[in-house]
Amino acid sequence: AQSVTQLDSQVPVFEEAPVELRCNYSSSVSVYLFWYVQYPNQGLQLLLKYLSGSTLVESINGFEAEFNKSQTSFHLRKPSVHISDTAEYFCAVSPNNAGNMLTFGGGTRLMVKP
Amino acid sequence: NAGVMQNPRHLVRRRGQEARLRCSPMKGHSHVYWYRQLPEEGLKFMVYLQKENIIDESGMPKERFSAEFPKEGPSILRIQQVVRGDSAAYFCASSPPSAITYEQYFGPGTRLTVT
């Protein structure tokens, strides 16, 4: 079984400041890792994923996350946030064998202030 | 290529009624997942289906909840005799029929309110 912990339920930050959203997981098997973003009253959109290879993965809108196996973490970072980044962010894991469900963290609400 | 579609987007039911939630996966996808999001919480896995088969229903409540994904038509999540605690957002996700299905595409969700 897997579990995911997002330590911060809310993160307020000013526009153009850097941000880090923390994610730790536990699993008895190897996993794939994901970050999803949810805008108000919408479904989830995949932001980025780690499957294998380089431990640093990037999204097209400036977010990046680093897989740290020893610390079982997959923290999400952005060097300079925009108002439009205000949303709920979910970290998720899936066992790296065929066709398995995602286990989500509780979510972190990123609130970007002008 | 249309994304995952869910309907209705909002559903209001009185206690004791039945709720039927529909999910049409992306074209070419044959794997469907249902998740429930309670207020102020993350998503919790409910059930994983392939066409005409339930693969994993370990997250489904033992009573009142059922799911199907017929050969033709959308996947249906059915909740009988709804109670107030069933009020939540229900999300469907789909993925393609590959040997390793690791990426899921989510629909906009159905927000169920039980009065």
Interface residues (C-beta under 8 A of the other chain):
Chain A: V4 Q6 Y32 Y36 Q42 G43 L44 Q45 L46 K49 L51 F90 S94 N96 N97 A98 G99 N100 M101 L102 T103 F104 G105 G106 G107
Chain B: V4 H31 Y33 Y35 E41 G42 L43 K44 F45 Y48 I55 D56 G59 F91 A93 S95 A99 I100 T101 Y102 E103 Q104 Y105 F106 G107 P108 G109
